[in-house]
């Protein structure tokens, strides 16, 4: 199993304890958001904003050898929790793996509403942005070889 | 036993007519407070829609067979009923559209392109829905006209003095909302129309929010155009009306070309049908239009005054009780409002609020409500909005207030 899948399965297992209770799920997401490392204000630039219709997400990427490290934050508590999960899955992974492997955990933890066409919180846009960074880093690595 | 509210509406009996209300959402009984986005549909409307498809489905106006005749009659019955509902001078002044947005686009495209030109001015207010901003912006860009914006006061009302000073001989059209979707403010449209007419400007009223709450009388208001959607007034989605005075509609070119809107077609040239058909190209949403009549009947059977009395009772009660919620900040505090409460809670983002309420089975809307300029005016990102309809109850408001208090506690931890 790939590292990205393993992280996602770990999240699914963790949320399974909440038994699909929506209220408990969002409360837990908010707790996870609170526990996330604080993103430096200097990284919260206009450039790093991923805009959703209703909430803002900041995302900063830094190449680390073959891998990419991500920092993130959001101005809403629930989205911040989702951001923390996304970073748990993708941060520190190899660029090539990030481009290839898709996110499937939101559907399994009852958060699929943020993936489809109702892009109210910038989560879907954030996934896209992470992939774009990964593609850019992969291309750069290929060019440097 | 059903409980009568002070204005004698039997809310339980009304709720019984709305199947969708009787369900659980996230394990809690649904409390639907998103009526300003779309209202739920009574059984009579749902039945009318399925009866249309089960019994008389046929294309209208062109067939000679019996079903075509029945479908045409039913479709035109709604037009008559809609004309009655808004007290139009005549039935032909009612054009069926997809909804309010299409009505405004029709107007901007047809009336606007023909009668508004370079150097002319269009007045809208700062509280307009994007639907009553963007079509006019597009028109102004195309023809070289100027869009002027009537400011809004801190309480969320149109600044009437500013409006009067913005009105000029260059003003060709004033497009304002009767009732604000975000704030619930009821605008003094009769006075606006009178002042605009003195400058020979025509007036369009966006009645999307007014339709389910207010008595609409286009003749006594003397508005030149107005539009509303069926779906916010207990009717189906995908249909609505644009009203226009005959003299104006007749001078307007067609909006879209196609079937139905023509009299004769040849490659040498085409002549157009009479109003309202001139503006109804293509096969319309026949079933939805037919069921729309049932919605208008539903409203009038209860009575607009009774509905307004009940909703105002809910509004007053909620406005008072919400003060108990720590950090509650209302947005829009006009004296004259319909049953819409927009608010923020200090330290809680509206998005989180909406999600946490949803977890408790309570549906509200959050965000900018398609009124970004208004949000900029109040210097906020968005609000949470609770909007009440005839089937909402005092008990639901109590649960809503309790839920908000619980959410505040979570955030204060």
Interface residues (C-beta under 8 A of the other chain):
Chain A: X21 X22 X23 X25 X26 X27 X30 X53 X54 X55 X75 X76 X77 X78 X79 X120 X121
Chain B: X26 X27 X349 X350 X351 X352 X355 X356 X358 X359 X360 X366 X367 X381 X382 X410 X411
